[in-house]
């Protein structure tokens, strides 16, 4: 009767997952510690949020009563509960930003009186601030704006149902 050695087969199965784990590169470190986004229209805020690397953050909702004068509104600060996947999702979107951000001042097709704002991405003592204006319709600028819009919608979805932390009436 022929003897079969089972030990080498089992040891290969046992080592396979270990080898796969060792071969997989570790995930890249986060690009930023915090991302802050602000949007305004005619000087009045229409969007604002911040998200930290741990996935926690604050999303602001702006309410204006019908017939209220311009610049009279209520700002509701909503908590974004901590969740690393929150930040990972935002970072996935932001990595689509072009390395060379288009310059609004060189825009050939534009309108005035459109939403504008900034996005600030901070890592340690280094902050990258990108100013933007949604009134540019050049192809490269539209692609840039599409990425910012996707980031804003993503964080808004995280914050819309968040607990109201503070309410501020602006008059």
Phi and psi in radians as a Rosetta constraint file:
Dihedral C 1 N 2 CA 2 C 2 CIRCULARHARMONIC -1.472 0.35
Dihedral N 2 CA 2 C 2 N 3 CIRCULARHARMONIC 2.307 0.35
Dihedral C 2 N 3 CA 3 C 3 CIRCULARHARMONIC -1.590 0.35
Dihedral N 3 CA 3 C 3 N 4 CIRCULARHARMONIC 2.424 0.35
Dihedral C 3 N 4 CA 4 C 4 CIRCULARHARMONIC -1.985 0.35
Dihedral N 4 CA 4 C 4 N 5 CIRCULARHARMONIC 2.386 0.35
Dihedral C 4 N 5 CA 5 C 5 CIRCULARHARMONIC -1.626 0.35
Dihedral N 5 CA 5 C 5 N 6 CIRCULARHARMONIC 2.033 0.35
Dihedral C 5 N 6 CA 6 C 6 CIRCULARHARMONIC -1.522 0.35
Dihedral N 6 CA 6 C 6 N 7 CIRCULARHARMONIC -0.486 0.35
Dihedral C 6 N 7 CA 7 C 7 CIRCULARHARMONIC -0.975 0.35
Dihedral N 7 CA 7 C 7 N 8 CIRCULARHARMONIC -0.832 0.35
Dihedral C 7 N 8 CA 8 C 8 CIRCULARHARMONIC -1.085 0.35
Dihedral N 8 CA 8 C 8 N 9 CIRCULARHARMONIC -0.666 0.35
Dihedral C 8 N 9 CA 9 C 9 CIRCULARHARMONIC -1.114 0.35
Dihedral N 9 CA 9 C 9 N 10 CIRCULARHARMONIC -0.770 0.35
Dihedral C 9 N 10 CA 10 C 10 CIRCULARHARMONIC -1.154 0.35
Dihedral N 10 CA 10 C 10 N 11 CIRCULARHARMONIC -0.669 0.35
Dihedral C 10 N 11 CA 11 C 11 CIRCULARHARMONIC -1.171 0.35
Dihedral N 11 CA 11 C 11 N 12 CIRCULARHARMONIC -0.571 0.35
Dihedral C 11 N 12 CA 12 C 12 CIRCULARHARMONIC -1.164 0.35
Dihedral N 12 CA 12 C 12 N 13 CIRCULARHARMONIC -0.767 0.35
Dihedral C 12 N 13 CA 13 C 13 CIRCULARHARMONIC -1.099 0.35
Dihedral N 13 CA 13 C 13 N 14 CIRCULARHARMONIC -0.674 0.35
Dihedral C 13 N 14 CA 14 C 14 CIRCULARHARMONIC -1.184 0.35
Dihedral N 14 CA 14 C 14 N 15 CIRCULARHARMONIC -0.658 0.35
Dihedral C 14 N 15 CA 15 C 15 CIRCULARHARMONIC -1.384 0.35
Dihedral N 15 CA 15 C 15 N 16 CIRCULARHARMONIC -0.400 0.35
Dihedral C 15 N 16 CA 16 C 16 CIRCULARHARMONIC -1.022 0.35
Dihedral N 16 CA 16 C 16 N 17 CIRCULARHARMONIC -0.893 0.35
Dihedral C 16 N 17 CA 17 C 17 CIRCULARHARMONIC -1.096 0.35
Dihedral N 17 CA 17 C 17 N 18 CIRCULARHARMONIC -0.634 0.35
Dihedral C 17 N 18 CA 18 C 18 CIRCULARHARMONIC -1.112 0.35
Dihedral N 18 CA 18 C 18 N 19 CIRCULARHARMONIC -0.748 0.35
Dihedral C 18 N 19 CA 19 C 19 CIRCULARHARMONIC -1.130 0.35
Dihedral N 19 CA 19 C 19 N 20 CIRCULARHARMONIC -0.702 0.35
Dihedral C 19 N 20 CA 20 C 20 CIRCULARHARMONIC -1.126 0.35
Dihedral N 20 CA 20 C 20 N 21 CIRCULARHARMONIC -0.677 0.35
Dihedral C 20 N 21 CA 21 C 21 CIRCULARHARMONIC -1.167 0.35
Dihedral N 21 CA 21 C 21 N 22 CIRCULARHARMONIC -0.712 0.35
Dihedral C 21 N 22 CA 22 C 22 CIRCULARHARMONIC -1.191 0.35
Dihedral N 22 CA 22 C 22 N 23 CIRCULARHARMONIC -0.570 0.35
Dihedral C 22 N 23 CA 23 C 23 CIRCULARHARMONIC -1.341 0.35
Dihedral N 23 CA 23 C 23 N 24 CIRCULARHARMONIC -0.486 0.35
Dihedral C 23 N 24 CA 24 C 24 CIRCULARHARMONIC -1.267 0.35
Dihedral N 24 CA 24 C 24 N 25 CIRCULARHARMONIC 2.250 0.35
Dihedral C 24 N 25 CA 25 C 25 CIRCULARHARMONIC -1.220 0.35
Dihedral N 25 CA 25 C 25 N 26 CIRCULARHARMONIC 2.601 0.35
Dihedral C 25 N 26 CA 26 C 26 CIRCULARHARMONIC -1.168 0.35
Dihedral N 26 CA 26 C 26 N 27 CIRCULARHARMONIC 2.678 0.35
Dihedral C 26 N 27 CA 27 C 27 CIRCULARHARMONIC -1.094 0.35
Dihedral N 27 CA 27 C 27 N 28 CIRCULARHARMONIC 2.613 0.35
Dihedral C 27 N 28 CA 28 C 28 CIRCULARHARMONIC -1.153 0.35
Dihedral N 28 CA 28 C 28 N 29 CIRCULARHARMONIC 2.639 0.35
Dihedral C 28 N 29 CA 29 C 29 CIRCULARHARMONIC -1.168 0.35
Dihedral N 29 CA 29 C 29 N 30 CIRCULARHARMONIC 2.752 0.35
Dihedral C 29 N 30 CA 30 C 30 CIRCULARHARMONIC -1.065 0.35
Dihedral N 30 CA 30 C 30 N 31 CIRCULARHARMONIC 2.535 0.35
Dihedral C 30 N 31 CA 31 C 31 CIRCULARHARMONIC -1.251 0.35
Dihedral N 31 CA 31 C 31 N 32 CIRCULARHARMONIC -0.618 0.35
Dihedral C 31 N 32 CA 32 C 32 CIRCULARHARMONIC -2.404 0.35
Dihedral N 32 CA 32 C 32 N 33 CIRCULARHARMONIC 2.779 0.35
Dihedral C 32 N 33 CA 33 C 33 CIRCULARHARMONIC -1.542 0.35
Dihedral N 33 CA 33 C 33 N 34 CIRCULARHARMONIC -0.559 0.35
Dihedral C 33 N 34 CA 34 C 34 CIRCULARHARMONIC -2.660 0.35
Dihedral N 34 CA 34 C 34 N 35 CIRCULARHARMONIC 2.522 0.35
Dihedral C 34 N 35 CA 35 C 35 CIRCULARHARMONIC -2.197 0.35
Dihedral N 35 CA 35 C 35 N 36 CIRCULARHARMONIC 2.262 0.35
Dihedral C 35 N 36 CA 36 C 36 CIRCULARHARMONIC -2.160 0.35
Dihedral N 36 CA 36 C 36 N 37 CIRCULARHARMONIC 2.318 0.35
Dihedral C 36 N 37 CA 37 C 37 CIRCULARHARMONIC -2.231 0.35
Dihedral N 37 CA 37 C 37 N 38 CIRCULARHARMONIC 2.375 0.35
Dihedral C 37 N 38 CA 38 C 38 CIRCULARHARMONIC -2.424 0.35
Dihedral N 38 CA 38 C 38 N 39 CIRCULARHARMONIC 2.417 0.35
Dihedral C 38 N 39 CA 39 C 39 CIRCULARHARMONIC -2.327 0.35
Dihedral N 39 CA 39 C 39 N 40 CIRCULARHARMONIC 2.468 0.35
Dihedral C 39 N 40 CA 40 C 40 CIRCULARHARMONIC -2.353 0.35
Dihedral N 40 CA 40 C 40 N 41 CIRCULARHARMONIC 2.769 0.35
Dihedral C 40 N 41 CA 41 C 41 CIRCULARHARMONIC -2.418 0.35
Dihedral N 41 CA 41 C 41 N 42 CIRCULARHARMONIC 2.097 0.35
Dihedral C 41 N 42 CA 42 C 42 CIRCULARHARMONIC 0.944 0.35
Dihedral N 42 CA 42 C 42 N 43 CIRCULARHARMONIC 0.651 0.35
Dihedral C 42 N 43 CA 43 C 43 CIRCULARHARMONIC 1.477 0.35
Dihedral N 43 CA 43 C 43 N 44 CIRCULARHARMONIC -0.153 0.35
Dihedral C 43 N 44 CA 44 C 44 CIRCULARHARMONIC -1.741 0.35
Dihedral N 44 CA 44 C 44 N 45 CIRCULARHARMONIC 2.328 0.35
Dihedral C 44 N 45 CA 45 C 45 CIRCULARHARMONIC -1.151 0.35
Dihedral N 45 CA 45 C 45 N 46 CIRCULARHARMONIC 2.436 0.35
Dihedral C 45 N 46 CA 46 C 46 CIRCULARHARMONIC -2.173 0.35
Dihedral N 46 CA 46 C 46 N 47 CIRCULARHARMONIC -0.283 0.35
Dihedral C 46 N 47 CA 47 C 47 CIRCULARHARMONIC -2.720 0.35
Dihedral N 47 CA 47 C 47 N 48 CIRCULARHARMONIC 2.471 0.35
Dihedral C 47 N 48 CA 48 C 48 CIRCULARHARMONIC -2.804 0.35
Dihedral N 48 CA 48 C 48 N 49 CIRCULARHARMONIC 2.363 0.35
Dihedral C 48 N 49 CA 49 C 49 CIRCULARHARMONIC -2.802 0.35
Dihedral N 49 CA 49 C 49 N 50 CIRCULARHARMONIC 2.834 0.35
Dihedral C 49 N 50 CA 50 C 50 CIRCULARHARMONIC -2.484 0.35
Dihedral N 50 CA 50 C 50 N 51 CIRCULARHARMONIC 2.510 0.35
Dihedral C 50 N 51 CA 51 C 51 CIRCULARHARMONIC -2.380 0.35
Dihedral N 51 CA 51 C 51 N 52 CIRCULARHARMONIC 2.290 0.35
Dihedral C 51 N 52 CA 52 C 52 CIRCULARHARMONIC -1.694 0.35
Dihedral N 52 CA 52 C 52 N 53 CIRCULARHARMONIC 2.887 0.35
Dihedral C 52 N 53 CA 53 C 53 CIRCULARHARMONIC -1.047 0.35
Dihedral N 53 CA 53 C 53 N 54 CIRCULARHARMONIC -0.457 0.35
Dihedral C 53 N 54 CA 54 C 54 CIRCULARHARMONIC -1.439 0.35
Dihedral N 54 CA 54 C 54 N 55 CIRCULARHARMONIC 0.030 0.35
Dihedral C 54 N 55 CA 55 C 55 CIRCULARHARMONIC 1.557 0.35
Dihedral N 55 CA 55 C 55 N 56 CIRCULARHARMONIC -0.062 0.35
Dihedral C 55 N 56 CA 56 C 56 CIRCULARHARMONIC -1.485 0.35
Dihedral N 56 CA 56 C 56 N 57 CIRCULARHARMONIC 2.792 0.35
Dihedral C 56 N 57 CA 57 C 57 CIRCULARHARMONIC 3.128 0.35
Dihedral N 57 CA 57 C 57 N 58 CIRCULARHARMONIC -2.960 0.35
Dihedral C 57 N 58 CA 58 C 58 CIRCULARHARMONIC -2.370 0.35
Dihedral N 58 CA 58 C 58 N 59 CIRCULARHARMONIC 2.328 0.35
Dihedral C 58 N 59 CA 59 C 59 CIRCULARHARMONIC -2.098 0.35
Dihedral N 59 CA 59 C 59 N 60 CIRCULARHARMONIC 2.342 0.35
Dihedral C 59 N 60 CA 60 C 60 CIRCULARHARMONIC -1.845 0.35
Dihedral N 60 CA 60 C 60 N 61 CIRCULARHARMONIC 2.431 0.35
Dihedral C 60 N 61 CA 61 C 61 CIRCULARHARMONIC -1.954 0.35
Dihedral N 61 CA 61 C 61 N 62 CIRCULARHARMONIC 2.433 0.35
Dihedral C 61 N 62 CA 62 C 62 CIRCULARHARMONIC -2.063 0.35
Dihedral N 62 CA 62 C 62 N 63 CIRCULARHARMONIC 2.159 0.35
Dihedral C 62 N 63 CA 63 C 63 CIRCULARHARMONIC -2.078 0.35
Dihedral N 63 CA 63 C 63 N 64 CIRCULARHARMONIC 2.434 0.35
Dihedral C 63 N 64 CA 64 C 64 CIRCULARHARMONIC -2.301 0.35
Dihedral N 64 CA 64 C 64 N 65 CIRCULARHARMONIC 2.250 0.35
Dihedral C 64 N 65 CA 65 C 65 CIRCULARHARMONIC -1.215 0.35
Dihedral N 65 CA 65 C 65 N 66 CIRCULARHARMONIC 2.542 0.35
Dihedral C 65 N 66 CA 66 C 66 CIRCULARHARMONIC -1.055 0.35
Dihedral N 66 CA 66 C 66 N 67 CIRCULARHARMONIC 2.278 0.35
Dihedral C 66 N 67 CA 67 C 67 CIRCULARHARMONIC 1.461 0.35
Dihedral N 67 CA 67 C 67 N 68 CIRCULARHARMONIC -0.058 0.35
Dihedral C 67 N 68 CA 68 C 68 CIRCULARHARMONIC -1.216 0.35
Dihedral N 68 CA 68 C 68 N 69 CIRCULARHARMONIC 2.582 0.35
Dihedral C 68 N 69 CA 69 C 69 CIRCULARHARMONIC -1.085 0.35
Dihedral N 69 CA 69 C 69 N 70 CIRCULARHARMONIC 2.703 0.35
Dihedral C 69 N 70 CA 70 C 70 CIRCULARHARMONIC -0.970 0.35
Dihedral N 70 CA 70 C 70 N 71 CIRCULARHARMONIC 2.595 0.35
Dihedral C 70 N 71 CA 71 C 71 CIRCULARHARMONIC 1.210 0.35
Dihedral N 71 CA 71 C 71 N 72 CIRCULARHARMONIC 0.251 0.35
Dihedral C 71 N 72 CA 72 C 72 CIRCULARHARMONIC -2.008 0.35
Dihedral N 72 CA 72 C 72 N 73 CIRCULARHARMONIC 1.891 0.35
Dihedral C 72 N 73 CA 73 C 73 CIRCULARHARMONIC -2.685 0.35
Dihedral N 73 CA 73 C 73 N 74 CIRCULARHARMONIC 2.992 0.35
Dihedral C 73 N 74 CA 74 C 74 CIRCULARHARMONIC -2.003 0.35
Dihedral N 74 CA 74 C 74 N 75 CIRCULARHARMONIC 2.279 0.35
Dihedral C 74 N 75 CA 75 C 75 CIRCULARHARMONIC -1.842 0.35
Dihedral N 75 CA 75 C 75 N 76 CIRCULARHARMONIC 2.191 0.35
Dihedral C 75 N 76 CA 76 C 76 CIRCULARHARMONIC -1.937 0.35
Dihedral N 76 CA 76 C 76 N 77 CIRCULARHARMONIC 2.089 0.35
Dihedral C 76 N 77 CA 77 C 77 CIRCULARHARMONIC -1.568 0.35
Dihedral N 77 CA 77 C 77 N 78 CIRCULARHARMONIC 2.116 0.35
Dihedral C 77 N 78 CA 78 C 78 CIRCULARHARMONIC -1.983 0.35
Dihedral N 78 CA 78 C 78 N 79 CIRCULARHARMONIC 2.393 0.35
Dihedral C 78 N 79 CA 79 C 79 CIRCULARHARMONIC -1.348 0.35
Dihedral N 79 CA 79 C 79 N 80 CIRCULARHARMONIC 2.352 0.35
Dihedral C 79 N 80 CA 80 C 80 CIRCULARHARMONIC -1.766 0.35
Dihedral N 80 CA 80 C 80 N 81 CIRCULARHARMONIC 2.012 0.35
Dihedral C 80 N 81 CA 81 C 81 CIRCULARHARMONIC -1.173 0.35
Dihedral N 81 CA 81 C 81 N 82 CIRCULARHARMONIC 2.510 0.35
Dihedral C 81 N 82 CA 82 C 82 CIRCULARHARMONIC -0.968 0.35
Dihedral N 82 CA 82 C 82 N 83 CIRCULARHARMONIC 2.388 0.35
Dihedral C 82 N 83 CA 83 C 83 CIRCULARHARMONIC -3.071 0.35
Dihedral N 83 CA 83 C 83 N 84 CIRCULARHARMONIC 1.990 0.35
Dihedral C 83 N 84 CA 84 C 84 CIRCULARHARMONIC -0.969 0.35
Dihedral N 84 CA 84 C 84 N 85 CIRCULARHARMONIC -0.586 0.35
Dihedral C 84 N 85 CA 85 C 85 CIRCULARHARMONIC -1.124 0.35
Dihedral N 85 CA 85 C 85 N 86 CIRCULARHARMONIC -0.464 0.35
Dihedral C 85 N 86 CA 86 C 86 CIRCULARHARMONIC -1.001 0.35
Dihedral N 86 CA 86 C 86 N 87 CIRCULARHARMONIC -0.890 0.35
Dihedral C 86 N 87 CA 87 C 87 CIRCULARHARMONIC -1.207 0.35
Dihedral N 87 CA 87 C 87 N 88 CIRCULARHARMONIC -0.706 0.35
Dihedral C 87 N 88 CA 88 C 88 CIRCULARHARMONIC -1.047 0.35
Dihedral N 88 CA 88 C 88 N 89 CIRCULARHARMONIC -0.716 0.35
Dihedral C 88 N 89 CA 89 C 89 CIRCULARHARMONIC -1.109 0.35
Dihedral N 89 CA 89 C 89 N 90 CIRCULARHARMONIC -0.739 0.35
Dihedral C 89 N 90 CA 90 C 90 CIRCULARHARMONIC -1.146 0.35
Dihedral N 90 CA 90 C 90 N 91 CIRCULARHARMONIC -0.755 0.35
Dihedral C 90 N 91 CA 91 C 91 CIRCULARHARMONIC -1.092 0.35
Dihedral N 91 CA 91 C 91 N 92 CIRCULARHARMONIC -0.648 0.35
Dihedral C 91 N 92 CA 92 C 92 CIRCULARHARMONIC -1.029 0.35
Dihedral N 92 CA 92 C 92 N 93 CIRCULARHARMONIC -0.704 0.35
Dihedral C 92 N 93 CA 93 C 93 CIRCULARHARMONIC -1.215 0.35
Dihedral N 93 CA 93 C 93 N 94 CIRCULARHARMONIC -0.836 0.35
Dihedral C 93 N 94 CA 94 C 94 CIRCULARHARMONIC -1.132 0.35
Dihedral N 94 CA 94 C 94 N 95 CIRCULARHARMONIC -0.449 0.35
Dihedral C 94 N 95 CA 95 C 95 CIRCULARHARMONIC -1.203 0.35
Dihedral N 95 CA 95 C 95 N 96 CIRCULARHARMONIC -0.135 0.35
Dihedral C 95 N 96 CA 96 C 96 CIRCULARHARMONIC -1.505 0.35
Dihedral N 96 CA 96 C 96 N 97 CIRCULARHARMONIC -0.152 0.35
Dihedral C 96 N 97 CA 97 C 97 CIRCULARHARMONIC -1.084 0.35
Dihedral N 97 CA 97 C 97 N 98 CIRCULARHARMONIC 2.461 0.35
Dihedral C 97 N 98 CA 98 C 98 CIRCULARHARMONIC -1.188 0.35
Dihedral N 98 CA 98 C 98 N 99 CIRCULARHARMONIC 2.593 0.35
Dihedral C 98 N 99 CA 99 C 99 CIRCULARHARMONIC -1.108 0.35
Dihedral N 99 CA 99 C 99 N 100 CIRCULARHARMONIC -0.704 0.35
Dihedral C 99 N 100 CA 100 C 100 CIRCULARHARMONIC -1.819 0.35
Dihedral N 100 CA 100 C 100 N 101 CIRCULARHARMONIC 1.731 0.35
Dihedral C 100 N 101 CA 101 C 101 CIRCULARHARMONIC -1.198 0.35
Dihedral N 101 CA 101 C 101 N 102 CIRCULARHARMONIC 2.294 0.35
Dihedral C 101 N 102 CA 102 C 102 CIRCULARHARMONIC -1.103 0.35
Dihedral N 102 CA 102 C 102 N 103 CIRCULARHARMONIC 2.621 0.35
Dihedral C 102 N 103 CA 103 C 103 CIRCULARHARMONIC -1.681 0.35
Dihedral N 103 CA 103 C 103 N 104 CIRCULARHARMONIC 2.074 0.35
Dihedral C 103 N 104 CA 104 C 104 CIRCULARHARMONIC -1.047 0.35
Dihedral N 104 CA 104 C 104 N 105 CIRCULARHARMONIC -0.600 0.35
Dihedral C 104 N 105 CA 105 C 105 CIRCULARHARMONIC -1.146 0.35
Dihedral N 105 CA 105 C 105 N 106 CIRCULARHARMONIC -0.331 0.35
Dihedral C 105 N 106 CA 106 C 106 CIRCULARHARMONIC -1.731 0.35
Dihedral N 106 CA 106 C 106 N 107 CIRCULARHARMONIC 0.162 0.35
Dihedral C 106 N 107 CA 107 C 107 CIRCULARHARMONIC -1.165 0.35
Dihedral N 107 CA 107 C 107 N 108 CIRCULARHARMONIC 2.293 0.35
Dihedral C 107 N 108 CA 108 C 108 CIRCULARHARMONIC -1.592 0.35
Dihedral N 108 CA 108 C 108 N 109 CIRCULARHARMONIC -0.548 0.35
Dihedral C 108 N 109 CA 109 C 109 CIRCULARHARMONIC -2.048 0.35
Dihedral N 109 CA 109 C 109 N 110 CIRCULARHARMONIC 1.791 0.35
Dihedral C 109 N 110 CA 110 C 110 CIRCULARHARMONIC -2.558 0.35
Dihedral N 110 CA 110 C 110 N 111 CIRCULARHARMONIC 2.782 0.35
Dihedral C 110 N 111 CA 111 C 111 CIRCULARHARMONIC -2.188 0.35
Dihedral N 111 CA 111 C 111 N 112 CIRCULARHARMONIC 2.708 0.35
Dihedral C 111 N 112 CA 112 C 112 CIRCULARHARMONIC -1.663 0.35
Dihedral N 112 CA 112 C 112 N 113 CIRCULARHARMONIC 3.036 0.35
Dihedral C 112 N 113 CA 113 C 113 CIRCULARHARMONIC 1.121 0.35
Dihedral N 113 CA 113 C 113 N 114 CIRCULARHARMONIC 0.698 0.35
Dihedral C 113 N 114 CA 114 C 114 CIRCULARHARMONIC -1.952 0.35
Dihedral N 114 CA 114 C 114 N 115 CIRCULARHARMONIC 2.892 0.35
Dihedral C 114 N 115 CA 115 C 115 CIRCULARHARMONIC -1.078 0.35
Dihedral N 115 CA 115 C 115 N 116 CIRCULARHARMONIC 2.555 0.35
Dihedral C 115 N 116 CA 116 C 116 CIRCULARHARMONIC -2.556 0.35
Dihedral N 116 CA 116 C 116 N 117 CIRCULARHARMONIC 2.920 0.35
Dihedral C 116 N 117 CA 117 C 117 CIRCULARHARMONIC 3.008 0.35
Dihedral N 117 CA 117 C 117 N 118 CIRCULARHARMONIC -2.774 0.35
Dihedral C 117 N 118 CA 118 C 118 CIRCULARHARMONIC -2.451 0.35
Dihedral N 118 CA 118 C 118 N 119 CIRCULARHARMONIC 2.724 0.35
Dihedral C 118 N 119 CA 119 C 119 CIRCULARHARMONIC -2.258 0.35
Dihedral N 119 CA 119 C 119 N 120 CIRCULARHARMONIC 2.256 0.35
Dihedral C 119 N 120 CA 120 C 120 CIRCULARHARMONIC -2.072 0.35
Dihedral N 120 CA 120 C 120 N 121 CIRCULARHARMONIC 2.234 0.35
Dihedral C 120 N 121 CA 121 C 121 CIRCULARHARMONIC -2.091 0.35
Dihedral N 121 CA 121 C 121 N 122 CIRCULARHARMONIC 2.044 0.35
Dihedral C 121 N 122 CA 122 C 122 CIRCULARHARMONIC -1.978 0.35
Dihedral N 122 CA 122 C 122 N 123 CIRCULARHARMONIC 2.351 0.35
Dihedral C 122 N 123 CA 123 C 123 CIRCULARHARMONIC -2.367 0.35
Dihedral N 123 CA 123 C 123 N 124 CIRCULARHARMONIC 1.901 0.35
Dihedral C 123 N 124 CA 124 C 124 CIRCULARHARMONIC 1.065 0.35
Dihedral N 124 CA 124 C 124 N 125 CIRCULARHARMONIC -2.214 0.35
Dihedral C 124 N 125 CA 125 C 125 CIRCULARHARMONIC -1.590 0.35
Dihedral N 125 CA 125 C 125 N 126 CIRCULARHARMONIC 0.075 0.35
Dihedral C 125 N 126 CA 126 C 126 CIRCULARHARMONIC -1.852 0.35
Dihedral N 126 CA 126 C 126 N 127 CIRCULARHARMONIC 2.242 0.35
Dihedral C 126 N 127 CA 127 C 127 CIRCULARHARMONIC -2.189 0.35
Dihedral N 127 CA 127 C 127 N 128 CIRCULARHARMONIC 2.295 0.35
Dihedral C 127 N 128 CA 128 C 128 CIRCULARHARMONIC -1.837 0.35
Dihedral N 128 CA 128 C 128 N 129 CIRCULARHARMONIC 2.155 0.35
Dihedral C 128 N 129 CA 129 C 129 CIRCULARHARMONIC -2.062 0.35
Dihedral N 129 CA 129 C 129 N 130 CIRCULARHARMONIC 2.173 0.35
Dihedral C 129 N 130 CA 130 C 130 CIRCULARHARMONIC -1.999 0.35
Dihedral N 130 CA 130 C 130 N 131 CIRCULARHARMONIC 2.088 0.35
Dihedral C 130 N 131 CA 131 C 131 CIRCULARHARMONIC -1.556 0.35
Dihedral N 131 CA 131 C 131 N 132 CIRCULARHARMONIC 2.563 0.35
Dihedral C 131 N 132 CA 132 C 132 CIRCULARHARMONIC -2.501 0.35
Dihedral N 132 CA 132 C 132 N 133 CIRCULARHARMONIC 2.795 0.35
Dihedral C 132 N 133 CA 133 C 133 CIRCULARHARMONIC -2.516 0.35
Dihedral N 133 CA 133 C 133 N 134 CIRCULARHARMONIC 2.096 0.35
Dihedral C 133 N 134 CA 134 C 134 CIRCULARHARMONIC -1.322 0.35
Dihedral N 134 CA 134 C 134 N 135 CIRCULARHARMONIC 0.040 0.35
Dihedral C 134 N 135 CA 135 C 135 CIRCULARHARMONIC -1.451 0.35
Dihedral N 135 CA 135 C 135 N 136 CIRCULARHARMONIC 0.049 0.35
Dihedral C 135 N 136 CA 136 C 136 CIRCULARHARMONIC -1.661 0.35
Dihedral N 136 CA 136 C 136 N 137 CIRCULARHARMONIC 2.291 0.35
Dihedral C 136 N 137 CA 137 C 137 CIRCULARHARMONIC -1.972 0.35
Dihedral N 137 CA 137 C 137 N 138 CIRCULARHARMONIC 0.229 0.35
Dihedral C 137 N 138 CA 138 C 138 CIRCULARHARMONIC -1.128 0.35
Dihedral N 138 CA 138 C 138 N 139 CIRCULARHARMONIC 2.581 0.35
Dihedral C 138 N 139 CA 139 C 139 CIRCULARHARMONIC -0.988 0.35
Dihedral N 139 CA 139 C 139 N 140 CIRCULARHARMONIC -0.819 0.35
Dihedral C 139 N 140 CA 140 C 140 CIRCULARHARMONIC -1.161 0.35
Dihedral N 140 CA 140 C 140 N 141 CIRCULARHARMONIC -0.608 0.35
Dihedral C 140 N 141 CA 141 C 141 CIRCULARHARMONIC -1.267 0.35
Dihedral N 141 CA 141 C 141 N 142 CIRCULARHARMONIC -0.613 0.35
Dihedral C 141 N 142 CA 142 C 142 CIRCULARHARMONIC -1.089 0.35
Dihedral N 142 CA 142 C 142 N 143 CIRCULARHARMONIC -0.711 0.35
Dihedral C 142 N 143 CA 143 C 143 CIRCULARHARMONIC -1.099 0.35
Dihedral N 143 CA 143 C 143 N 144 CIRCULARHARMONIC -0.734 0.35
Dihedral C 143 N 144 CA 144 C 144 CIRCULARHARMONIC -1.048 0.35
Dihedral N 144 CA 144 C 144 N 145 CIRCULARHARMONIC -0.827 0.35
Dihedral C 144 N 145 CA 145 C 145 CIRCULARHARMONIC -1.158 0.35
Dihedral N 145 CA 145 C 145 N 146 CIRCULARHARMONIC -0.587 0.35
Dihedral C 145 N 146 CA 146 C 146 CIRCULARHARMONIC -1.091 0.35
Dihedral N 146 CA 146 C 146 N 147 CIRCULARHARMONIC -0.698 0.35
Dihedral C 146 N 147 CA 147 C 147 CIRCULARHARMONIC -1.153 0.35
Dihedral N 147 CA 147 C 147 N 148 CIRCULARHARMONIC -0.760 0.35
Dihedral C 147 N 148 CA 148 C 148 CIRCULARHARMONIC -1.116 0.35
Dihedral N 148 CA 148 C 148 N 149 CIRCULARHARMONIC -0.693 0.35
Dihedral C 148 N 149 CA 149 C 149 CIRCULARHARMONIC -1.112 0.35
Dihedral N 149 CA 149 C 149 N 150 CIRCULARHARMONIC -0.729 0.35
Dihedral C 149 N 150 CA 150 C 150 CIRCULARHARMONIC -1.091 0.35
Dihedral N 150 CA 150 C 150 N 151 CIRCULARHARMONIC -0.733 0.35
Dihedral C 150 N 151 CA 151 C 151 CIRCULARHARMONIC -1.106 0.35
Dihedral N 151 CA 151 C 151 N 152 CIRCULARHARMONIC -0.773 0.35
Dihedral C 151 N 152 CA 152 C 152 CIRCULARHARMONIC -1.093 0.35
Dihedral N 152 CA 152 C 152 N 153 CIRCULARHARMONIC -0.788 0.35
Dihedral C 152 N 153 CA 153 C 153 CIRCULARHARMONIC -1.120 0.35
Dihedral N 153 CA 153 C 153 N 154 CIRCULARHARMONIC -0.672 0.35
Dihedral C 153 N 154 CA 154 C 154 CIRCULARHARMONIC -1.070 0.35
Dihedral N 154 CA 154 C 154 N 155 CIRCULARHARMONIC -0.861 0.35
Dihedral C 154 N 155 CA 155 C 155 CIRCULARHARMONIC -1.233 0.35
Dihedral N 155 CA 155 C 155 N 156 CIRCULARHARMONIC -0.623 0.35
Dihedral C 155 N 156 CA 156 C 156 CIRCULARHARMONIC -1.028 0.35
Dihedral N 156 CA 156 C 156 N 157 CIRCULARHARMONIC -0.718 0.35
Dihedral C 156 N 157 CA 157 C 157 CIRCULARHARMONIC -1.103 0.35
Dihedral N 157 CA 157 C 157 N 158 CIRCULARHARMONIC -0.588 0.35
Dihedral C 157 N 158 CA 158 C 158 CIRCULARHARMONIC -1.242 0.35
Dihedral N 158 CA 158 C 158 N 159 CIRCULARHARMONIC -0.587 0.35
Dihedral C 158 N 159 CA 159 C 159 CIRCULARHARMONIC -1.670 0.35
Dihedral N 159 CA 159 C 159 N 160 CIRCULARHARMONIC -0.384 0.35
Dihedral C 159 N 160 CA 160 C 160 CIRCULARHARMONIC -0.964 0.35
Dihedral N 160 CA 160 C 160 N 161 CIRCULARHARMONIC -0.669 0.35
Dihedral C 160 N 161 CA 161 C 161 CIRCULARHARMONIC -1.697 0.35
Dihedral N 161 CA 161 C 161 N 162 CIRCULARHARMONIC 0.136 0.35
Dihedral C 161 N 162 CA 162 C 162 CIRCULARHARMONIC -1.217 0.35
Dihedral N 162 CA 162 C 162 N 163 CIRCULARHARMONIC 2.759 0.35
Dihedral C 162 N 163 CA 163 C 163 CIRCULARHARMONIC -1.136 0.35
Dihedral N 163 CA 163 C 163 N 164 CIRCULARHARMONIC 2.311 0.35
Dihedral C 163 N 164 CA 164 C 164 CIRCULARHARMONIC -1.227 0.35
Dihedral N 164 CA 164 C 164 N 165 CIRCULARHARMONIC 2.053 0.35
Dihedral C 164 N 165 CA 165 C 165 CIRCULARHARMONIC -1.580 0.35
Dihedral N 165 CA 165 C 165 N 166 CIRCULARHARMONIC -0.595 0.35
Dihedral C 165 N 166 CA 166 C 166 CIRCULARHARMONIC -2.805 0.35
Dihedral N 166 CA 166 C 166 N 167 CIRCULARHARMONIC 2.577 0.35
Dihedral C 166 N 167 CA 167 C 167 CIRCULARHARMONIC -2.179 0.35
Dihedral N 167 CA 167 C 167 N 168 CIRCULARHARMONIC 2.384 0.35
Dihedral C 167 N 168 CA 168 C 168 CIRCULARHARMONIC -2.303 0.35
Dihedral N 168 CA 168 C 168 N 169 CIRCULARHARMONIC 2.135 0.35
Dihedral C 168 N 169 CA 169 C 169 CIRCULARHARMONIC -1.599 0.35
Dihedral N 169 CA 169 C 169 N 170 CIRCULARHARMONIC 2.218 0.35
Dihedral C 169 N 170 CA 170 C 170 CIRCULARHARMONIC -1.947 0.35
Dihedral N 170 CA 170 C 170 N 171 CIRCULARHARMONIC 2.199 0.35
